[in-house]
């Protein structure tokens, strides 16, 4: 938990093996208490991109978990200072996640919508830039290739 201008902030960062289920998404959203002015949700899915004449069937995620957790903690702390968020939860998959399944979930709450929009974009982009989370695309052909993050 972190102190913010509005009081104590609830934060959570979790890795989960496999896809992020609808139950987790629903429970995360439900855990945000009323009284916030705005809540934003970002859901990232594995896309069935075509690469090298084959479609991506899944991504195998790995991470340096301790370093990633520390990075996310810093990113959330920065977002609290810059955007006055009240609550943030971040989930990311490890292991195989198949095309169409959810692999990345970010939910933030703030007093006003402007801050929630800015905060969620900041958190998502900074996690993609700074966290040691890696994805290896597995193609329908069986070939593998490391995923490159794009903004």
C-alpha positions as CSV (number, residue, x, y, z in Angstrom):
1,X,0.0,0.0,0.0
2,X,1.1,3.5,-0.8
3,X,0.1,6.9,0.6
4,X,-1.5,9.3,-1.8
5,X,-3.1,12.7,-1.6
6,X,-6.5,11.0,-1.0
7,X,-5.4,8.5,1.6
8,X,-4.2,5.0,1.4
9,X,-4.0,3.3,-2.0
10,X,-4.7,-0.4,-2.6
11,X,-2.3,-1.9,-5.1
12,X,-1.7,-5.5,-6.4
13,X,0.5,-7.1,-8.9
14,X,0.2,-10.8,-9.6
15,X,1.6,-13.3,-12.0
16,X,-0.7,-16.1,-12.9
17,X,0.0,-19.4,-14.7
18,X,-1.9,-19.5,-18.0
19,X,-4.6,-17.2,-19.2
20,X,-6.4,-14.7,-17.0
21,X,-9.9,-16.0,-16.5
22,X,-13.1,-14.1,-16.7
23,X,-13.5,-14.9,-12.9
24,X,-10.3,-13.0,-12.1
25,X,-11.3,-10.1,-14.3
26,X,-14.8,-9.9,-12.7
27,X,-13.4,-10.3,-9.2
28,X,-10.7,-7.6,-9.8
29,X,-13.3,-5.1,-11.1
30,X,-15.7,-6.0,-8.2
31,X,-13.0,-5.4,-5.6
32,X,-12.9,-1.7,-6.5
33,X,-15.1,0.1,-4.0
34,X,-17.6,2.7,-5.0
35,X,-16.6,6.2,-4.0
36,X,-14.0,6.4,-6.7
37,X,-14.9,8.8,-9.5
38,X,-13.6,6.8,-12.4
39,X,-12.3,3.3,-13.1
40,X,-10.4,2.2,-16.2
41,X,-9.8,-1.4,-17.4
42,X,-7.2,-2.5,-19.9
43,X,-7.4,-6.1,-21.2
44,X,-4.6,-7.4,-23.3
45,X,-5.2,-10.6,-25.4
46,X,-2.9,-12.8,-27.5
47,X,-3.6,-11.9,-31.1
48,X,-3.6,-14.4,-34.0
49,X,-1.0,-12.4,-35.9
50,X,0.5,-13.8,-39.1
51,X,4.2,-13.9,-39.2
52,X,6.5,-15.7,-41.5
53,X,3.5,-17.2,-43.3
54,X,2.1,-18.9,-40.2
55,X,-0.4,-17.7,-37.6
56,X,0.5,-17.3,-33.9
57,X,-1.2,-20.0,-32.0
58,X,0.0,-19.0,-28.5
59,X,2.6,-17.1,-26.6
60,X,4.8,-18.6,-23.9
61,X,5.5,-16.0,-21.3
62,X,8.4,-16.0,-19.0
63,X,9.7,-13.3,-16.6
64,X,12.3,-12.4,-14.1
65,X,9.5,-12.2,-11.5
66,X,11.3,-10.4,-8.7
67,X,12.6,-7.7,-11.0
68,X,9.2,-7.4,-12.7
69,X,7.5,-7.0,-9.4
70,X,9.9,-4.3,-8.3
71,X,9.4,-2.5,-11.7
72,X,5.6,-2.6,-11.4
73,X,5.8,-1.3,-7.9
74,X,7.9,1.7,-9.1
75,X,5.5,2.3,-12.0
76,X,2.5,2.3,-9.7
77,X,4.3,4.6,-7.3
78,X,5.1,7.0,-10.1
79,X,1.4,6.9,-11.3
80,X,0.2,7.7,-7.8
81,X,2.4,10.7,-7.7
82,X,1.7,11.9,-11.3
83,X,-2.0,11.0,-11.6
84,X,-3.4,10.7,-8.1
85,X,-4.8,7.2,-8.6
86,X,-6.6,5.6,-5.7
87,X,-6.2,1.9,-6.6
88,X,-4.3,-0.2,-9.1
89,X,-4.3,-3.9,-9.9
90,X,-2.1,-5.5,-12.5
91,X,-2.2,-9.2,-13.6
92,X,0.1,-10.8,-16.1
93,X,0.3,-14.4,-17.4
94,X,3.2,-16.8,-17.4
95,X,3.4,-19.9,-19.4
96,X,1.2,-20.6,-22.5
97,X,-1.6,-18.3,-23.4
98,X,-3.5,-19.2,-26.6
99,X,-4.8,-16.8,-29.3
100,X,-7.8,-14.9,-28.1
101,X,-7.1,-15.5,-24.4
102,X,-6.3,-12.7,-21.9
103,X,-2.7,-12.3,-20.8
104,X,-2.5,-8.8,-19.3
105,X,-5.0,-7.0,-17.1
106,X,-4.7,-3.5,-15.6
107,X,-7.4,-1.8,-13.6
108,X,-7.0,1.7,-12.0
109,X,-9.3,4.0,-10.0
110,X,-9.1,7.7,-9.5
111,X,-11.3,10.5,-8.4
112,X,-11.7,11.9,-11.9
113,X,-11.8,10.3,-15.3
114,X,-8.9,12.3,-16.8
115,X,-6.5,10.9,-14.2
116,X,-7.7,7.4,-14.7
117,X,-7.3,7.6,-18.5
118,X,-3.8,9.0,-18.2
119,X,-2.8,6.6,-15.4
120,X,-3.8,3.4,-17.2
121,X,-2.0,4.4,-20.4
122,X,1.1,5.3,-18.4
123,X,1.0,2.0,-16.4
124,X,0.5,-0.2,-19.5
125,X,3.2,1.5,-21.6
126,X,5.7,1.6,-18.8
127,X,5.2,-2.1,-18.0
128,X,5.7,-2.9,-21.6
129,X,8.9,-0.8,-21.7
130,X,10.5,-1.6,-18.4
131,X,9.5,-4.9,-17.0
132,X,11.5,-8.1,-17.7
133,X,8.5,-10.0,-19.1
134,X,9.2,-12.0,-22.3
135,X,6.9,-13.7,-24.8
136,X,7.9,-16.3,-27.3
137,X,5.4,-16.7,-30.1
138,X,4.5,-20.3,-31.0
139,X,3.4,-20.4,-34.6
140,X,0.9,-22.9,-36.0
141,X,3.9,-24.4,-38.0
142,X,5.6,-25.2,-34.7
143,X,8.3,-22.6,-35.2
144,X,9.0,-20.1,-32.3
145,X,10.1,-16.5,-32.3
146,X,10.6,-13.9,-29.6
147,X,7.9,-11.3,-29.5
148,X,8.9,-7.7,-29.9
149,X,6.8,-5.1,-28.0
150,X,5.4,-2.2,-30.0
151,X,3.7,0.8,-28.8
